[in-house]
């Protein structure tokens, strides 16, 4: 009865797919939900590369959490980053932007913090090869892509121009494949006839992958079709290679025979590997939970931490039966965790059934009219796969305005090859030479 008088406190760490679906599952429950997120928006990560390539704006793939959850009257949002957990006191410590600490007591804790980019022990690569996990990352990549063509137009010589027109992507998973295809479309169609001193179609796109195939998780048949589509677009595939060094002027790779090769490229993008954020290690220390090689938390079949039934881990940061880090896994696990809390509040004593993931398939967009989709025994490629890809992503976009905006953006991009979201700026450190161009002027008297 006490729960009906004093609302049960549920803290959800993360406002991604898992956190959002957990909060939605608790909408009509007599609980007080606190959603903690360091960005205060819900991001549709599967379309980050379309923001990075200029098809969609940031507002079409990211919605403020407060707006998304405005009808959930039992939910409040806190802009902060969780840093530690006191499992015995049932307390979450979080850091506010700009300083200051927030302490959040809980009766139930749902961890849905997702994963971050991993450089496999070479964090120094990040300065020259940004990953793509956040909205800031996508906007930075968009700036780098379009800046490269502008810099190539005014390059001092052919050698420097070739470096600016060479784009290297590290990682042949869905993100790497999608970005590689988009850059080739930008070079071959979007920027056609816009420059005077260069032909953007001459841009090289290099895709490096450590295994023998791109999109290896899609199976041999679809991986082969994807590779063939990429090569048809002009993407150069370098399989079985490992990156050993990256700097501002290119990267060095080693093949299986131990031979090293240097590639000049002024734009290097990192699309390989993820790892758990620091809060996962803090949770493991506080609860004694085990972590896998990527830092994910090993959970029980009901998604709880062993020995801590009040703590549930969901989405990409959970480790259970080798489930992949897909948006659909996050959605289903988040909803499951939310329902489990709701059933506990309602007094249901029956032990919940183990979490069972329903595989609805995977999809990767390669280029206009080309995509691969895997849904159980169903394999779709080419134009049919592309139509299926459109339907899947429209269905899962959050909010009517986002769906409408995506349809309009796609219609313009696919019908005319133009991209409306190309505005970008350069930082002061990127244009030091520009200040030396033109006549000097005296300061005003």
TORKOL-4160 file (C-alpha; in steps of 0.2 Angstrom, whole numbers, padded with zeros to 4 digits, m for minus):
445
<pt num="1" X="0000" Y="0000" Z="0000"/>
<pt num="2" X="0014" Y="0012" Z="0003"/>
<pt num="3" X="0018" Y="0013" Z="m0015"/>
<pt num="4" X="0001" Y="0020" Z="m0018"/>
<pt num="5" X="0004" Y="0034" Z="m0006"/>
<pt num="6" X="0022" Y="0038" Z="m0009"/>
<pt num="7" X="0026" Y="0035" Z="m0028"/>
<pt num="8" X="0040" Y="0023" Z="m0031"/>
<pt num="9" X="0055" Y="0032" Z="m0038"/>
<pt num="10" X="0061" Y="0026" Z="m0054"/>
<pt num="11" X="0077" Y="0033" Z="m0062"/>
<pt num="12" X="0081" Y="0030" Z="m0080"/>
<pt num="13" X="0099" Y="0034" Z="m0086"/>
<pt num="14" X="0099" Y="0038" Z="m0104"/>
<pt num="15" X="0086" Y="0046" Z="m0116"/>
<pt num="16" X="0089" Y="0035" Z="m0131"/>
<pt num="17" X="0078" Y="0021" Z="m0138"/>
<pt num="18" X="0079" Y="0010" Z="m0122"/>
<pt num="19" X="0077" Y="0024" Z="m0110"/>
<pt num="20" X="0062" Y="0032" Z="m0120"/>
<pt num="21" X="0053" Y="0015" Z="m0122"/>
<pt num="22" X="0056" Y="0012" Z="m0103"/>
<pt num="23" X="0048" Y="0029" Z="m0099"/>
<pt num="24" X="0033" Y="0026" Z="m0110"/>
<pt num="25" X="0030" Y="0009" Z="m0102"/>
<pt num="26" X="0028" Y="0018" Z="m0086"/>
<pt num="27" X="0017" Y="0032" Z="m0092"/>
<pt num="28" X="0001" Y="0026" Z="m0082"/>
<pt num="29" X="0010" Y="0019" Z="m0067"/>
<pt num="30" X="0009" Y="0026" Z="m0050"/>
<pt num="31" X="0028" Y="0030" Z="m0050"/>
<pt num="32" X="0039" Y="0045" Z="m0051"/>
<pt num="33" X="0051" Y="0044" Z="m0066"/>
<pt num="34" X="0067" Y="0054" Z="m0068"/>
<pt num="35" X="0075" Y="0053" Z="m0085"/>
<pt num="36" X="0094" Y="0058" Z="m0084"/>
<pt num="37" X="0102" Y="0062" Z="m0100"/>
<pt num="38" X="0118" Y="0073" Z="m0104"/>
<pt num="39" X="0111" Y="0079" Z="m0120"/>
<pt num="40" X="0092" Y="0082" Z="m0116"/>
<pt num="41" X="0086" Y="0076" Z="m0133"/>
<pt num="42" X="0081" Y="0059" Z="m0140"/>
<pt num="43" X="0092" Y="0055" Z="m0155"/>
<pt num="44" X="0087" Y="0044" Z="m0169"/>
<pt num="45" X="0105" Y="0037" Z="m0171"/>
<pt num="46" X="0101" Y="0026" Z="m0187"/>
<pt num="47" X="0099" Y="0042" Z="m0197"/>
<pt num="48" X="0114" Y="0051" Z="m0190"/>
<pt num="49" X="0124" Y="0048" Z="m0206"/>
<pt num="50" X="0110" Y="0057" Z="m0216"/>
<pt num="51" X="0112" Y="0072" Z="m0205"/>
<pt num="52" X="0131" Y="0071" Z="m0208"/>
<pt num="53" X="0129" Y="0070" Z="m0226"/>
<pt num="54" X="0117" Y="0085" Z="m0228"/>
<pt num="55" X="0100" Y="0076" Z="m0232"/>
<pt num="56" X="0092" Y="0079" Z="m0215"/>
<pt num="57" X="0094" Y="0092" Z="m0202"/>
<pt num="58" X="0098" Y="0089" Z="m0184"/>
<pt num="59" X="0080" Y="0094" Z="m0180"/>
<pt num="60" X="0073" Y="0080" Z="m0190"/>
<pt num="61" X="0083" Y="0066" Z="m0181"/>
<pt num="62" X="0083" Y="0074" Z="m0163"/>
<pt num="63" X="0069" Y="0079" Z="m0153"/>
<pt num="64" X="0069" Y="0087" Z="m0135"/>
<pt num="65" X="0066" Y="0074" Z="m0122"/>
<pt num="66" X="0054" Y="0086" Z="m0113"/>
<pt num="67" X="0044" Y="0088" Z="m0129"/>
<pt num="68" X="0043" Y="0069" Z="m0133"/>
<pt num="69" X="0038" Y="0065" Z="m0115"/>
<pt num="70" X="0027" Y="0081" Z="m0112"/>
<pt num="71" X="0011" Y="0070" Z="m0110"/>
<pt num="72" X="0020" Y="0059" Z="m0097"/>
<pt num="73" X="0015" Y="0068" Z="m0082"/>
<pt num="74" X="0024" Y="0057" Z="m0070"/>
<pt num="75" X="0041" Y="0060" Z="m0079"/>
<pt num="76" X="0053" Y="0073" Z="m0076"/>
<pt num="77" X="0069" Y="0076" Z="m0086"/>
<pt num="78" X="0086" Y="0081" Z="m0079"/>
<pt num="79" X="0101" Y="0087" Z="m0089"/>
<pt num="80" X="0116" Y="0079" Z="m0081"/>
<pt num="81" X="0128" Y="0064" Z="m0084"/>
<pt num="82" X="0128" Y="0050" Z="m0072"/>
<pt num="83" X="0145" Y="0047" Z="m0065"/>
<pt num="84" X="0143" Y="0034" Z="m0050"/>
<pt num="85" X="0130" Y="0023" Z="m0042"/>
<pt num="86" X="0129" Y="0019" Z="m0023"/>
<pt num="87" X="0120" Y="0003" Z="m0024"/>
<pt num="88" X="0118" Y="0000" Z="m0006"/>
<pt num="89" X="0111" Y="0018" Z="m0003"/>
<pt num="90" X="0101" Y="0017" Z="m0019"/>
<pt num="91" X="0108" Y="0033" Z="m0025"/>
<pt num="92" X="0114" Y="0039" Z="m0042"/>
<pt num="93" X="0127" Y="0053" Z="m0043"/>
<pt num="94" X="0126" Y="0064" Z="m0058"/>
<pt num="95" X="0136" Y="0079" Z="m0064"/>
<pt num="96" X="0128" Y="0094" Z="m0071"/>
<pt num="97" X="0135" Y="0104" Z="m0086"/>
<pt num="98" X="0146" Y="0117" Z="m0081"/>
<pt num="99" X="0149" Y="0109" Z="m0064"/>
<pt num="100" X="0139" Y="0104" Z="m0049"/>
<pt num="101" X="0133" Y="0087" Z="m0043"/>
<pt num="102" X="0115" Y="0080" Z="m0042"/>
<pt num="103" X="0111" Y="0065" Z="m0031"/>
<pt num="104" X="0096" Y="0055" Z="m0037"/>
<pt num="105" X="0088" Y="0042" Z="m0025"/>
<pt num="106" X="0079" Y="0028" Z="m0033"/>
<pt num="107" X="0069" Y="0012" Z="m0029"/>
<pt num="108" X="0072" Y="0005" Z="m0046"/>
<pt num="109" X="0086" Y="0010" Z="m0058"/>
<pt num="110" X="0085" Y="0007" Z="m0077"/>
<pt num="111" X="0102" Y="0009" Z="m0085"/>
<pt num="112" X="0100" Y="0014" Z="m0104"/>
<pt num="113" X="0116" Y="0024" Z="m0107"/>
<pt num="114" X="0121" Y="0016" Z="m0124"/>
<pt num="115" X="0139" Y="0015" Z="m0130"/>
<pt num="116" X="0152" Y="0027" Z="m0136"/>
<pt num="117" X="0165" Y="0026" Z="m0149"/>
<pt num="118" X="0180" Y="0015" Z="m0146"/>
<pt num="119" X="0197" Y="0018" Z="m0154"/>
<pt num="120" X="0204" Y="0001" Z="m0147"/>
<pt num="121" X="0217" Y="0009" Z="m0136"/>
<pt num="122" X="0222" Y="0023" Z="m0148"/>
<pt num="123" X="0212" Y="0037" Z="m0141"/>
<pt num="124" X="0224" Y="0049" Z="m0150"/>
<pt num="125" X="0216" Y="0045" Z="m0166"/>
<pt num="126" X="0200" Y="0054" Z="m0161"/>
<pt num="127" X="0208" Y="0071" Z="m0164"/>
<pt num="128" X="0210" Y="0067" Z="m0183"/>
<pt num="129" X="0197" Y="0054" Z="m0185"/>
<pt num="130" X="0180" Y="0058" Z="m0177"/>
<pt num="131" X="0167" Y="0045" Z="m0174"/>
<pt num="132" X="0149" Y="0046" Z="m0176"/>
<pt num="133" X="0138" Y="0042" Z="m0160"/>
<pt num="134" X="0131" Y="0059" Z="m0156"/>
<pt num="135" X="0123" Y="0074" Z="m0165"/>
<pt num="136" X="0139" Y="0084" Z="m0162"/>
<pt num="137" X="0149" Y="0071" Z="m0171"/>
<pt num="138" X="0137" Y="0071" Z="m0186"/>
<pt num="139" X="0138" Y="0090" Z="m0187"/>
<pt num="140" X="0157" Y="0089" Z="m0186"/>
<pt num="141" X="0158" Y="0076" Z="m0200"/>
<pt num="142" X="0146" Y="0086" Z="m0211"/>
<pt num="143" X="0158" Y="0101" Z="m0209"/>
<pt num="144" X="0173" Y="0091" Z="m0213"/>
<pt num="145" X="0165" Y="0083" Z="m0228"/>
<pt num="146" X="0160" Y="0099" Z="m0237"/>
<pt num="147" X="0175" Y="0109" Z="m0231"/>
<pt num="148" X="0186" Y="0096" Z="m0240"/>
<pt num="149" X="0179" Y="0101" Z="m0257"/>
<pt num="150" X="0181" Y="0119" Z="m0253"/>
<pt num="151" X="0199" Y="0117" Z="m0248"/>
<pt num="152" X="0202" Y="0106" Z="m0263"/>
<pt num="153" X="0196" Y="0120" Z="m0274"/>
<pt num="154" X="0209" Y="0132" Z="m0268"/>
<pt num="155" X="0223" Y="0120" Z="m0265"/>
<pt num="156" X="0241" Y="0126" Z="m0270"/>
<pt num="157" X="0245" Y="0111" Z="m0280"/>
<pt num="158" X="0238" Y="0094" Z="m0287"/>
<pt num="159" X="0246" Y="0084" Z="m0273"/>
<pt num="160" X="0237" Y="0094" Z="m0259"/>
<pt num="161" X="0221" Y="0094" Z="m0270"/>
<pt num="162" X="0221" Y="0075" Z="m0270"/>
<pt num="163" X="0223" Y="0074" Z="m0252"/>
<pt num="164" X="0208" Y="0085" Z="m0249"/>
<pt num="165" X="0198" Y="0074" Z="m0261"/>
<pt num="166" X="0203" Y="0058" Z="m0253"/>
<pt num="167" X="0190" Y="0052" Z="m0239"/>
<pt num="168" X="0195" Y="0037" Z="m0228"/>
<pt num="169" X="0183" Y="0028" Z="m0217"/>
<pt num="170" X="0189" Y="0015" Z="m0204"/>
<pt num="171" X="0176" Y="0001" Z="m0201"/>
<pt num="172" X="0165" Y="m0008" Z="m0214"/>
<pt num="173" X="0149" Y="m0010" Z="m0203"/>
<pt num="174" X="0133" Y="m0001" Z="m0207"/>
<pt num="175" X="0139" Y="0016" Z="m0202"/>
<pt num="176" X="0155" Y="0015" Z="m0213"/>
<pt num="177" X="0145" Y="0008" Z="m0228"/>
<pt num="178" X="0132" Y="0021" Z="m0227"/>
<pt num="179" X="0144" Y="0035" Z="m0225"/>
<pt num="180" X="0155" Y="0029" Z="m0239"/>
<pt num="181" X="0140" Y="0028" Z="m0251"/>
<pt num="182" X="0134" Y="0045" Z="m0246"/>
<pt num="183" X="0151" Y="0053" Z="m0249"/>
<pt num="184" X="0152" Y="0046" Z="m0266"/>
<pt num="185" X="0134" Y="0052" Z="m0270"/>
<pt num="186" X="0139" Y="0070" Z="m0264"/>
<pt num="187" X="0155" Y="0069" Z="m0275"/>
<pt num="188" X="0146" Y="0062" Z="m0290"/>
<pt num="189" X="0129" Y="0071" Z="m0290"/>
<pt num="190" X="0126" Y="0084" Z="m0277"/>
<pt num="191" X="0142" Y="0095" Z="m0280"/>
<pt num="192" X="0141" Y="0092" Z="m0299"/>
<pt num="193" X="0145" Y="0108" Z="m0309"/>
<pt num="194" X="0147" Y="0118" Z="m0293"/>
<pt num="195" X="0166" Y="0121" Z="m0294"/>
<pt num="196" X="0177" Y="0129" Z="m0307"/>
<pt num="197" X="0194" Y="0122" Z="m0303"/>
<pt num="198" X="0190" Y="0104" Z="m0299"/>
<pt num="199" X="0179" Y="0090" Z="m0303"/>
<pt num="200" X="0171" Y="0083" Z="m0287"/>
<pt num="201" X="0168" Y="0066" Z="m0295"/>
<pt num="202" X="0187" Y="0063" Z="m0295"/>
<pt num="203" X="0185" Y="0061" Z="m0276"/>
<pt num="204" X="0192" Y="0045" Z="m0269"/>
<pt num="205" X="0182" Y="0036" Z="m0255"/>
<pt num="206" X="0192" Y="0022" Z="m0246"/>
<pt num="207" X="0184" Y="0010" Z="m0234"/>
<pt num="208" X="0195" Y="0000" Z="m0223"/>
<pt num="209" X="0189" Y="m0016" Z="m0214"/>
<pt num="210" X="0198" Y="m0028" Z="m0203"/>
<pt num="211" X="0188" Y="m0043" Z="m0208"/>
<pt num="212" X="0185" Y="m0051" Z="m0225"/>
<pt num="213" X="0168" Y="m0042" Z="m0229"/>
<pt num="214" X="0159" Y="m0027" Z="m0226"/>
<pt num="215" X="0142" Y="m0029" Z="m0217"/>
<pt num="216" X="0148" Y="m0046" Z="m0211"/>
<pt num="217" X="0133" Y="m0047" Z="m0199"/>
<pt num="218" X="0121" Y="m0047" Z="m0213"/>
<pt num="219" X="0128" Y="m0064" Z="m0220"/>
<pt num="220" X="0139" Y="m0068" Z="m0235"/>
<pt num="221" X="0126" Y="m0066" Z="m0248"/>
<pt num="222" X="0120" Y="m0048" Z="m0243"/>
<pt num="223" X="0138" Y="m0044" Z="m0239"/>
<pt num="224" X="0143" Y="m0048" Z="m0256"/>
<pt num="225" X="0129" Y="m0038" Z="m0264"/>
<pt num="226" X="0134" Y="m0023" Z="m0253"/>
<pt num="227" X="0152" Y="m0024" Z="m0258"/>
<pt num="228" X="0147" Y="m0025" Z="m0276"/>
<pt num="229" X="0136" Y="m0010" Z="m0274"/>
<pt num="230" X="0149" Y="0000" Z="m0266"/>
<pt num="231" X="0162" Y="m0004" Z="m0279"/>
<pt num="232" X="0149" Y="0001" Z="m0293"/>
<pt num="233" X="0148" Y="0018" Z="m0284"/>
<pt num="234" X="0167" Y="0020" Z="m0284"/>
<pt num="235" X="0171" Y="0016" Z="m0266"/>
<pt num="236" X="0188" Y="0007" Z="m0264"/>
<pt num="237" X="0187" Y="m0007" Z="m0252"/>
<pt num="238" X="0202" Y="m0012" Z="m0242"/>
<pt num="239" X="0198" Y="m0028" Z="m0233"/>
<pt num="240" X="0209" Y="m0037" Z="m0220"/>
<pt num="241" X="0218" Y="m0021" Z="m0215"/>
<pt num="242" X="0221" Y="m0014" Z="m0198"/>
<pt num="243" X="0225" Y="0005" Z="m0195"/>
<pt num="244" X="0241" Y="0008" Z="m0186"/>
<pt num="245" X="0242" Y="0027" Z="m0187"/>
<pt num="246" X="0232" Y="0042" Z="m0191"/>
<pt num="247" X="0237" Y="0060" Z="m0192"/>
<pt num="248" X="0231" Y="0076" Z="m0200"/>
<pt num="249" X="0237" Y="0071" Z="m0217"/>
<pt num="250" X="0232" Y="0053" Z="m0218"/>
<pt num="251" X="0233" Y="0035" Z="m0211"/>
<pt num="252" X="0244" Y="0020" Z="m0211"/>
<pt num="253" X="0237" Y="0003" Z="m0212"/>
<pt num="254" X="0244" Y="m0015" Z="m0211"/>
<pt num="255" X="0237" Y="m0030" Z="m0221"/>
<pt num="256" X="0237" Y="m0048" Z="m0215"/>
<pt num="257" X="0255" Y="m0051" Z="m0223"/>
<pt num="258" X="0262" Y="m0037" Z="m0212"/>
<pt num="259" X="0265" Y="m0025" Z="m0226"/>
<pt num="260" X="0261" Y="m0007" Z="m0221"/>
<pt num="261" X="0254" Y="0006" Z="m0233"/>
<pt num="262" X="0252" Y="0025" Z="m0231"/>
<pt num="263" X="0237" Y="0034" Z="m0238"/>
<pt num="264" X="0236" Y="0053" Z="m0240"/>
<pt num="265" X="0219" Y="0059" Z="m0234"/>
<pt num="266" X="0214" Y="0075" Z="m0226"/>
<pt num="267" X="0197" Y="0068" Z="m0220"/>
<pt num="268" X="0197" Y="0052" Z="m0210"/>
<pt num="269" X="0182" Y="0046" Z="m0202"/>
<pt num="270" X="0181" Y="0032" Z="m0188"/>
<pt num="271" X="0166" Y="0020" Z="m0190"/>
<pt num="272" X="0174" Y="0005" Z="m0181"/>
<pt num="273" X="0171" Y="m0001" Z="m0163"/>
<pt num="274" X="0161" Y="0004" Z="m0148"/>
<pt num="275" X="0164" Y="0003" Z="m0129"/>
<pt num="276" X="0153" Y="0006" Z="m0114"/>
<pt num="277" X="0154" Y="0023" Z="m0106"/>
<pt num="278" X="0162" Y="0025" Z="m0088"/>
<pt num="279" X="0146" Y="0024" Z="m0079"/>
<pt num="280" X="0145" Y="0005" Z="m0084"/>
<pt num="281" X="0162" Y="0002" Z="m0075"/>
<pt num="282" X="0156" Y="0012" Z="m0060"/>
<pt num="283" X="0140" Y="0002" Z="m0059"/>
<pt num="284" X="0150" Y="m0014" Z="m0060"/>
<pt num="285" X="0161" Y="m0009" Z="m0046"/>
<pt num="286" X="0146" Y="m0004" Z="m0035"/>
<pt num="287" X="0137" Y="m0021" Z="m0038"/>
<pt num="288" X="0150" Y="m0033" Z="m0042"/>
<pt num="289" X="0143" Y="m0036" Z="m0059"/>
<pt num="290" X="0154" Y="m0043" Z="m0073"/>
<pt num="291" X="0158" Y="m0034" Z="m0089"/>
<pt num="292" X="0162" Y="m0041" Z="m0106"/>
<pt num="293" X="0177" Y="m0035" Z="m0117"/>
<pt num="294" X="0168" Y="m0020" Z="m0123"/>
<pt num="295" X="0162" Y="m0015" Z="m0105"/>
<pt num="296" X="0144" Y="m0021" Z="m0107"/>
<pt num="297" X="0136" Y="m0027" Z="m0091"/>
<pt num="298" X="0131" Y="m0045" Z="m0090"/>
<pt num="299" X="0113" Y="m0047" Z="m0085"/>
<pt num="300" X="0101" Y="m0060" Z="m0079"/>
<pt num="301" X="0088" Y="m0066" Z="m0092"/>
<pt num="302" X="0076" Y="m0053" Z="m0084"/>
<pt num="303" X="0089" Y="m0039" Z="m0087"/>
<pt num="304" X="0093" Y="m0037" Z="m0069"/>
<pt num="305" X="0110" Y="m0036" Z="m0062"/>
<pt num="306" X="0114" Y="m0052" Z="m0052"/>
<pt num="307" X="0110" Y="m0050" Z="m0034"/>
<pt num="308" X="0102" Y="m0033" Z="m0038"/>
<pt num="309" X="0084" Y="m0035" Z="m0043"/>
<pt num="310" X="0080" Y="m0017" Z="m0042"/>
<pt num="311" X="0093" Y="m0013" Z="m0056"/>
<pt num="312" X="0090" Y="m0017" Z="m0074"/>
<pt num="313" X="0102" Y="m0014" Z="m0088"/>
<pt num="314" X="0095" Y="m0012" Z="m0106"/>
<pt num="315" X="0100" Y="m0008" Z="m0124"/>
<pt num="316" X="0117" Y="m0008" Z="m0131"/>
<pt num="317" X="0126" Y="m0007" Z="m0114"/>
<pt num="318" X="0118" Y="m0024" Z="m0108"/>
<pt num="319" X="0126" Y="m0041" Z="m0112"/>
<pt num="320" X="0114" Y="m0055" Z="m0115"/>
<pt num="321" X="0115" Y="m0070" Z="m0126"/>
<pt num="322" X="0126" Y="m0060" Z="m0139"/>
<pt num="323" X="0112" Y="m0048" Z="m0144"/>
<pt num="324" X="0118" Y="m0035" Z="m0156"/>
<pt num="325" X="0118" Y="m0017" Z="m0153"/>
<pt num="326" X="0103" Y="m0012" Z="m0163"/>
<pt num="327" X="0089" Y="0001" Z="m0161"/>
<pt num="328" X="0076" Y="m0013" Z="m0160"/>
<pt num="329" X="0085" Y="m0022" Z="m0146"/>
<pt num="330" X="0086" Y="m0006" Z="m0136"/>
<pt num="331" X="0067" Y="m0003" Z="m0139"/>
<pt num="332" X="0062" Y="m0020" Z="m0134"/>
<pt num="333" X="0073" Y="m0021" Z="m0119"/>
<pt num="334" X="0068" Y="m0004" Z="m0113"/>
<pt num="335" X="0050" Y="m0008" Z="m0114"/>
<pt num="336" X="0052" Y="m0024" Z="m0106"/>
<pt num="337" X="0061" Y="m0016" Z="m0091"/>
<pt num="338" X="0048" Y="m0003" Z="m0089"/>
<pt num="339" X="0034" Y="m0016" Z="m0089"/>
<pt num="340" X="0044" Y="m0026" Z="m0076"/>
<pt num="341" X="0044" Y="m0011" Z="m0065"/>
<pt num="342" X="0026" Y="m0008" Z="m0068"/>
<pt num="343" X="0021" Y="m0026" Z="m0064"/>
<pt num="344" X="0031" Y="m0025" Z="m0048"/>
<pt num="345" X="0022" Y="m0009" Z="m0043"/>
<pt num="346" X="0005" Y="m0017" Z="m0047"/>
<pt num="347" X="0009" Y="m0031" Z="m0035"/>
<pt num="348" X="0011" Y="m0045" Z="m0047"/>
<pt num="349" X="0021" Y="m0058" Z="m0038"/>
<pt num="350" X="0023" Y="m0070" Z="m0052"/>
<pt num="351" X="0041" Y="m0070" Z="m0059"/>
<pt num="352" X="0042" Y="m0061" Z="m0076"/>
<pt num="353" X="0046" Y="m0071" Z="m0091"/>
<pt num="354" X="0064" Y="m0070" Z="m0097"/>
<pt num="355" X="0067" Y="m0056" Z="m0110"/>
<pt num="356" X="0065" Y="m0063" Z="m0127"/>
<pt num="357" X="0071" Y="m0052" Z="m0142"/>
<pt num="358" X="0060" Y="m0053" Z="m0158"/>
<pt num="359" X="0072" Y="m0050" Z="m0173"/>
<pt num="360" X="0063" Y="m0038" Z="m0185"/>
<pt num="361" X="0078" Y="m0037" Z="m0196"/>
<pt num="362" X="0092" Y="m0026" Z="m0200"/>
<pt num="363" X="0094" Y="m0013" Z="m0214"/>
<pt num="364" X="0108" Y="m0003" Z="m0221"/>
<pt num="365" X="0107" Y="0011" Z="m0234"/>
<pt num="366" X="0120" Y="0011" Z="m0247"/>
<pt num="367" X="0115" Y="0024" Z="m0260"/>
<pt num="368" X="0099" Y="0031" Z="m0269"/>
<pt num="369" X="0089" Y="0015" Z="m0274"/>
<pt num="370" X="0102" Y="0004" Z="m0266"/>
<pt num="371" X="0100" Y="m0004" Z="m0248"/>
<pt num="372" X="0101" Y="m0021" Z="m0240"/>
<pt num="373" X="0088" Y="m0028" Z="m0228"/>
<pt num="374" X="0089" Y="m0044" Z="m0218"/>
<pt num="375" X="0073" Y="m0050" Z="m0209"/>
<pt num="376" X="0075" Y="m0068" Z="m0204"/>
<pt num="377" X="0074" Y="m0078" Z="m0220"/>
<pt num="378" X="0069" Y="m0063" Z="m0230"/>
<pt num="379" X="0084" Y="m0054" Z="m0239"/>
<pt num="380" X="0081" Y="m0039" Z="m0249"/>
<pt num="381" X="0093" Y="m0029" Z="m0260"/>
<pt num="382" X="0093" Y="m0015" Z="m0273"/>
<pt num="383" X="0077" Y="m0005" Z="m0276"/>
<pt num="384" X="0066" Y="m0017" Z="m0266"/>
<pt num="385" X="0078" Y="m0016" Z="m0251"/>
<pt num="386" X="0078" Y="0003" Z="m0253"/>
<pt num="387" X="0059" Y="0004" Z="m0252"/>
<pt num="388" X="0059" Y="m0008" Z="m0237"/>
<pt num="389" X="0072" Y="0003" Z="m0229"/>
<pt num="390" X="0062" Y="0019" Z="m0231"/>
<pt num="391" X="0047" Y="0011" Z="m0223"/>
<pt num="392" X="0056" Y="0004" Z="m0208"/>
<pt num="393" X="0064" Y="0021" Z="m0204"/>
<pt num="394" X="0049" Y="0031" Z="m0206"/>
<pt num="395" X="0039" Y="0019" Z="m0194"/>
<pt num="396" X="0052" Y="0021" Z="m0180"/>
<pt num="397" X="0055" Y="0040" Z="m0182"/>
<pt num="398" X="0049" Y="0049" Z="m0166"/>
<pt num="399" X="0035" Y="0062" Z="m0170"/>
<pt num="400" X="0024" Y="0067" Z="m0185"/>
<pt num="401" X="0034" Y="0082" Z="m0189"/>
<pt num="402" X="0050" Y="0072" Z="m0189"/>
<pt num="403" X="0042" Y="0059" Z="m0201"/>
<pt num="404" X="0035" Y="0073" Z="m0212"/>
<pt num="405" X="0052" Y="0082" Z="m0212"/>
<pt num="406" X="0061" Y="0066" Z="m0217"/>
<pt num="407" X="0049" Y="0063" Z="m0231"/>
<pt num="408" X="0052" Y="0080" Z="m0238"/>
<pt num="409" X="0071" Y="0079" Z="m0236"/>
<pt num="410" X="0071" Y="0062" Z="m0244"/>
<pt num="411" X="0060" Y="0068" Z="m0259"/>
<pt num="412" X="0071" Y="0083" Z="m0263"/>
<pt num="413" X="0087" Y="0073" Z="m0261"/>
<pt num="414" X="0082" Y="0058" Z="m0271"/>
<pt num="415" X="0073" Y="0068" Z="m0285"/>
<pt num="416" X="0086" Y="0081" Z="m0288"/>
<pt num="417" X="0102" Y="0075" Z="m0280"/>
<pt num="418" X="0103" Y="0091" Z="m0270"/>
<pt num="419" X="0105" Y="0092" Z="m0251"/>
<pt num="420" X="0098" Y="0107" Z="m0242"/>
<pt num="421" X="0107" Y="0104" Z="m0226"/>
<pt num="422" X="0125" Y="0109" Z="m0231"/>
<pt num="423" X="0128" Y="0125" Z="m0221"/>
<pt num="424" X="0143" Y="0123" Z="m0210"/>
<pt num="425" X="0157" Y="0134" Z="m0203"/>
<pt num="426" X="0175" Y="0133" Z="m0200"/>
<pt num="427" X="0184" Y="0135" Z="m0184"/>
<pt num="428" X="0198" Y="0148" Z="m0182"/>
<pt num="429" X="0211" Y="0134" Z="m0181"/>
<pt num="430" X="0206" Y="0128" Z="m0198"/>
<pt num="431" X="0208" Y="0145" Z="m0208"/>
<pt num="432" X="0225" Y="0152" Z="m0202"/>
<pt num="433" X="0231" Y="0155" Z="m0220"/>
<pt num="434" X="0215" Y="0164" Z="m0224"/>
<pt num="435" X="0219" Y="0179" Z="m0214"/>
<pt num="436" X="0235" Y="0182" Z="m0224"/>
<pt num="437" X="0226" Y="0183" Z="m0240"/>
<pt num="438" X="0222" Y="0200" Z="m0247"/>
<pt num="439" X="0228" Y="0217" Z="m0243"/>
<pt num="440" X="0232" Y="0222" Z="m0225"/>
<pt num="441" X="0221" Y="0235" Z="m0218"/>
<pt num="442" X="0225" Y="0247" Z="m0204"/>
<pt num="443" X="0214" Y="0247" Z="m0188"/>
<pt num="444" X="0201" Y="0260" Z="m0187"/>
<pt num="445" X="0207" Y="0276" Z="m0179"/>
